[in-house]
Amino acid sequence: MRDRIILACTECKQRNYTSTKNKSKNTERIELKKYCKFCKAHTVHKETK
């Protein structure tokens, strides 16, 4: 049971990436360091609602 999630930049609040995660195993929100094309830098991206 994998659900689709959206990752948003913590700096500029833009929603840049989509991914999937297993909600039965990972209940916390995911934080990944990814490239933001709006900030033009690698920033932390958090899972949004």
C-alpha positions as CSV (number, residue, x, y, z in Angstrom):
1,M,0.0,0.0,0.0
2,R,2.1,2.9,-1.3
3,D,0.6,6.4,-1.3
4,R,1.7,9.3,-3.5
5,I,3.3,12.2,-1.7
6,I,4.4,15.7,-2.8
7,L,7.7,17.3,-1.7
8,A,7.9,21.0,-1.2
9,C,11.0,23.2,-0.7
10,T,11.5,24.6,2.8
11,E,13.1,27.8,1.5
12,C,10.7,29.0,-1.2
13,K,7.7,26.7,-0.5
14,Q,7.4,25.6,-4.1
15,R,6.1,22.0,-4.7
16,N,8.8,20.5,-6.9
17,Y,8.8,16.7,-6.6
18,T,6.4,13.8,-6.3
19,S,7.2,10.4,-4.8
20,T,5.6,7.4,-3.1
21,K,6.0,6.0,0.3
22,N,4.7,3.1,2.3
23,K,2.5,4.7,5.0
24,S,2.1,1.5,7.1
25,K,5.9,1.4,7.7
26,N,6.8,5.1,7.5
27,T,4.3,7.2,9.5
28,E,6.5,10.3,9.9
29,R,6.9,13.0,7.2
30,I,9.8,12.5,4.8
31,E,12.6,15.1,4.6
32,L,15.0,14.8,1.7
33,K,17.8,17.1,0.4
34,K,17.0,17.8,-3.3
35,Y,17.7,20.4,-5.9
36,C,15.2,23.3,-6.2
37,K,15.2,24.9,-9.6
38,F,13.5,28.0,-8.2
39,C,16.2,28.6,-5.5
40,K,19.0,27.2,-7.8
41,A,20.5,25.2,-4.9
42,H,20.2,22.0,-3.0
43,T,17.7,22.5,-0.1
44,V,15.7,20.4,2.3
45,H,12.3,19.3,0.8
46,K,9.5,18.2,3.2
47,E,6.5,16.1,2.5
48,T,3.3,18.1,2.2
49,K,-0.3,17.2,2.8
